[in-house]
Amino acid sequence: MLSLLNDGGIHSLMLQALLIFVLQLIYVPVLTIRTILLVKNQTKSAAGVGLLEGIIYIVSLIFVFQDLSNIYNIIAYVVGFSVGLLLGGVLERKLAIGFITYQANILDKNMNLVNALRTAGFGVTVFEGEGINTARFRLDIVAKRSREKELLLIIDQFEPKAFLMSYEIRSFRGGYLTKSMKKRAVSFIKKKKALEETNK
């Protein structure tokens, strides 16, 4: 394979550049996943992904540095890295690893919203605070990142003017929240599918 890529012909030069481009398309999304896993404190998984990342990185550099006069290789490396970043961003949004917390500040204790969120399988804690003129209520809502859009749709349905803030949970321990959320989410999804089948 290497001898075929090193024979000096225009076809081999283009093939080499294409290979570098493809390697970069794989390398950068893998780098993105490894970074996400580290941020999520999943170091063992990050180490496994990092092994693959290192192999791809070394192979790419071997092809680039063996002939620095080959402008096609350099262009393929740079463009592949850029396109790989775009793919990495798309992949990160698709995977949606981990959990997210939303704080919803509302004027009234809207139990319809609270019950709808809990029925859908989201963890909700209600707090009462003191505003300038009246009491205010804050909902702390925990959700899997993969269900974030669903969460926002429910909030918009019941409290379209709610003030929302969000942050990702890096790690947590103890409690029963995630198990309870999983059971309620599974039950909610089954009921939703059954309703959709009935309405067909």
C-alpha positions in Angstrom: 0.0 0.0 0.0 2.8 2.4 1.0 4.8 1.6 -2.1 1.8 2.3 -4.3 1.3 5.7 -2.6 5.0 6.6 -3.0 5.6 5.8 -6.7 5.6 9.6 -7.4 2.8 9.7 -10.1 0.0 12.2 -10.0 -2.5 9.5 -9.3 -0.6 8.4 -6.2 -0.2 12.0 -5.0 -4.0 12.5 -5.3 -4.7 9.2 -3.6 -2.3 10.1 -0.8 -4.1 13.5 -0.3 -7.5 11.8 -0.4 -6.3 9.3 2.3 -5.1 12.1 4.5 -8.4 14.0 4.0 -10.4 10.8 5.0 -8.1 10.2 8.1 -8.8 13.8 9.2 -12.5 13.3 8.8 -12.3 10.4 11.2 -9.7 11.9 13.5 -11.4 15.2 14.4 -14.8 13.7 15.4 -12.9 11.1 17.5 -11.0 14.0 19.1 -14.4 15.7 19.8 -15.8 12.5 21.4 -12.7 12.1 23.6 -12.9 15.7 24.8 -16.6 15.3 25.6 -15.9 12.1 27.6 -13.1 13.9 29.6 -15.4 16.8 30.4 -18.1 14.3 31.5 -15.5 12.7 33.8 -15.6 9.4 31.9 -11.8 9.0 31.9 -11.7 5.2 31.0 -13.8 5.6 28.0 -11.8 8.7 27.0 -8.6 6.8 27.2 -9.9 4.1 24.9 -11.1 6.6 22.3 -7.7 8.4 22.8 -5.9 5.3 21.6 -7.7 5.3 18.3 -7.2 9.1 18.1 -3.4 8.6 18.5 -3.2 6.0 15.8 -5.0 8.1 13.3 -3.0 11.1 14.1 0.4 9.4 13.7 -0.6 7.8 10.4 -1.8 11.2 9.1 1.5 12.9 10.0 3.6 10.1 8.4 1.9 10.8 5.0 2.2 14.6 5.5 5.8 14.8 6.6 7.2 12.3 4.2 6.9 14.9 1.4 6.4 18.5 2.6 6.7 19.7 -1.0 3.4 18.0 -1.8 0.9 20.8 -1.5 -2.0 18.4 -2.0 -1.2 16.7 1.3 -1.1 19.9 3.2 -4.3 21.2 1.7 -6.0 17.8 2.4 -4.8 17.9 6.0 -6.1 21.5 6.6 -9.4 21.1 4.8 -10.0 17.6 6.4 -9.4 19.1 9.8 -11.9 21.9 9.1 -14.6 19.6 7.7 -13.9 17.2 10.5 -14.8 19.9 13.1 -18.1 20.4 11.4 -18.8 16.6 11.5 -17.6 16.5 15.1 -20.2 19.2 16.1 -23.0 17.3 14.3 -21.9 14.0 15.9 -21.8 15.6 19.4 -25.4 16.9 19.0 -26.6 13.6 17.7 -25.0 11.6 20.6 -26.1 14.1 23.2 -24.2 12.4 26.0 -25.0 13.1 29.6 -27.6 15.2 31.5 -28.6 18.8 31.5 -30.3 21.0 34.1 -32.8 23.7 33.3 -33.9 26.4 35.7 -37.3 27.8 34.8 -38.4 30.9 36.6 -42.2 31.5 36.5 -44.7 33.8 38.2 -47.1 31.2 39.5 -46.7 27.7 40.9 -47.9 26.0 37.7 -48.6 22.5 38.8 -50.0 21.6 35.4 -46.4 22.2 34.0 -44.8 20.4 37.0 -47.1 17.3 36.6 -46.6 17.3 32.8 -42.8 17.3 33.2 -42.9 14.6 35.8 -45.3 12.4 33.8 -42.9 12.7 30.8 -40.1 11.4 32.9 -38.2 14.6 33.9 -36.9 15.2 37.4 -38.5 18.4 38.8 -37.9 20.3 42.1 -40.0 23.3 42.9 -38.6 26.3 44.9 -40.4 29.4 46.1 -38.4 32.7 46.1 -39.0 36.4 46.7 -39.1 38.8 43.8 -39.3 42.6 43.8 -43.1 42.8 44.1 -44.3 39.2 44.4 -43.3 35.7 45.1 -41.6 33.8 42.3 -41.2 30.1 41.6 -38.2 28.3 40.2 -38.3 24.8 38.7 -35.0 22.8 38.7 -35.5 20.3 35.9 -33.1 17.4 35.1 -33.2 15.8 31.7 -31.1 13.7 29.4 -29.5 15.8 26.7 -31.1 13.6 24.1 -34.6 14.8 25.4 -33.8 18.5 25.6 -36.0 19.5 22.7 -38.9 17.5 24.2 -38.4 19.3 27.5 -38.5 22.8 25.9 -41.7 21.9 24.0 -43.5 21.1 27.2 -42.3 24.3 28.9 -43.4 26.4 25.9 -46.8 24.7 26.0 -47.5 25.6 29.6 -45.3 28.6 30.3 -44.2 30.3 27.1 -42.9 33.3 29.0 -40.7 31.4 31.5 -37.2 32.6 32.0 -34.9 29.7 31.3 -31.2 29.0 32.2 -29.4 25.8 31.5 -26.1 24.1 32.4 -24.7 20.7 31.8 -24.1 18.3 34.7 -20.5 17.1 34.7 -21.0 14.4 37.3 -23.3 13.4 40.2 -23.6 10.6 42.7 -26.2 9.2 45.1 -29.9 9.5 45.0 -32.6 7.8 43.0 -33.4 10.5 40.5 -32.0 8.9 37.3 -33.6 5.5 37.9 -36.9 7.1 38.6 -36.6 9.3 35.5 -35.8 6.3 33.4 -38.8 4.4 34.6 -41.2 7.3 34.0 -39.7 8.1 30.7 -40.1 4.6 29.4 -43.7 4.5 30.6 -44.4 7.9 29.0 -42.9 6.9 25.6 -44.9 3.7 25.6 -48.2 5.6 26.2 -47.2 8.1 23.6 -46.6 5.4 21.0 -49.8 3.6 21.9 -51.8 6.9 21.5 -50.1 7.6 18.1 -51.1 4.0 16.9 -54.6 4.6 18.0 -54.9 7.9 16.1 -53.6 6.4 12.8 
